[in-house]
Amino acid sequence: MEGKTESFEEWFRKESDFYCDKICLREIPNKNGYRGVFATEDIADDEVLFTVNRSLVLSAENSHLSKLVTVEKLDPWLSLILVVMDEWCRATESLWSSYLDVLPIDSPNFQPLMFWPKESLEELQTSPVVNRIGKEEAEEIFRLVLLPVFEKSKDVLHPKLFPKSELYVEETLLPLYHRAGSVIMAYAFDIEKDQSALEEDEEGFISDEDDELLPKGLIPMADMLNADADLNNAQLFYEGRILSMKATKLIKAGEEIFNDYGALPRSELLRRYGYVTSRYGKFDVADLPLPLVVEIAKKKFGVSADEVEKRSTFVGSQIFIENGYDITHFHLEFEADSGSEIPECPFDSDLINFVNILLLPNAAFKSLGQRGKSPKGDLLSKAMAPEILDLLGFACEELRSKYPSTVDQDLQQLKEQKRLMEELPGGREDVKMTNGHQSSDSQSEFLRISRYCQALEVRLGEKKVLQKAELYAREMASYIRKERGRKKRTAEDHPSVPGPGLKESRPKPVTTKLRELLGENP
């Protein structure tokens, strides 16, 4: 493994335009072959770490298959999958051979959800991420789009990609297709256009293509940087034909150099990259299905099926209605008017608007229909009823109950599984392995427990989001009701504008329970 790392670094030094002598690529101990880029000396803010010419990017444009990709009109994903499969088969004949050797195309330790066995996927319980894996859909696209390309491009593609038989397709081509696609999902970049090479139209404007249409590519060394939501200290910059990785802060000698994936929940981190980390727990979300919200409106609030249909049609004429809405972690925001800390709402504003319309009295909804405009506002505004929060709280409670285990049970299981993992050879830094490797049995068990721990962290994150959102809904509904009662009493007791001596203390929107939840780690 170390030999591959050294060979790749040597290849990159030779092929790249610049490689800073203050950094090095090395394997991270007890991380199953994962690598990282580290500073060997102090690195200043904005210092260039390395540069990559666009011609060195592993992409359809730079491949000998560029003409085939254009003729077949393959999208960016399929184009790069085809190229990676072909270059992988070409082995040492490929320009990127040393680079492909350090990508986990054939590594059993690379474990995105696409490769999880059924029993491990079941440990995710009712997490919606299972429905986003898309393995069956990917295989359908392979058979409908890529396989015909393989069949008629024998003279261009590597011979190993020719579908000799159905058995060969099932046992060789499909697995390679899935591995290539998963590596691309985990490592590829959307390659921004070289602005200096774009042509202006007759009016002097340069067309701005949608991000979805940007070509994808694997950028050597850039994708060797691990990511961290809090410790990220480097960023890739597009500068004409040159792609430059630069430090975004002072990096001390010995520190790892991190990029950042953005605000991804751990479920997406696992689906795309095959691992989870607690540092991304603050980005966890729970998906609240709209049919569940509608069902609760019917059962607990007496909204008829006819009213649901009419009101859904009305809302749909104002905004796009999603099948589900993300619930997020909330934090405190200072409200200048009241001088109080107000929890940021974890519910999507479009979801709130939809629930508001569902629960409006018939007369109020009829009036809305006549105006043809949907009301919008803050949850704490006069227009928003606490019943909205009641319904959302019931929905969170119902969704959380669909998970077979509780937060406390999962926490206990996670603690136990991590203990078992440490007892395996290679599970701790102080455990010596035979020839530096785990036995096949212990490695298999290590991967099984590792998958279980990752599933526990994902479902725990979702349950905690639901738990916090449910309590938020209950506490804020209570706050709004108390606030309305206070204003009503003040108006009845003091019809004139009250002076300073008549002001009552307002109920605090941040309760002890909310503060306790906010103090927990996500």
Secondary structure, DSSP 8 states (H G I E B T S, - for coil): -HHHHHHHHHHHHHHSSEE-TTEEEEE-TTSTT-EEEEESS-B-TT-EEEEEEGGGSEETTTSTTHHHHHHHT--HHHHHHHHHHHHHHHGGGSTTHHHHHHS-TT-TT---GGG--HHHHGGGTT-GGGGG--HHHHHHHIIIIIHHHHHH-TTTS-GGGS---HHHIIIIIHHHHHHHHHHHHHH-EE----GGG----TTS------GGGS-EEE-TTGGGSEE-TTT--EEEEEETTEEEEEESS-B-TT-EEEE---S--HHHHHHHHS---GGGGGG-EEEEEHHHHHHHHHHHH---HHHHHHHHHHHHTTS---SEEEEE---EEEETTTTEEEE---S-HHHHHHHHHHHS-HHHHHHHHHHT------TTSTTS-HHHHHHHHHHHHHHHHTSSS-HHHHHHHHHHHHHHHHHSTTSSTTS--GGGS--HHHHHHHHHHHHHHHHHHHHHHHHHHHHHHHHHHHHHHHHHHHHHHHHHHHHHH--S---GGG------SS-HHHHHHHTS--
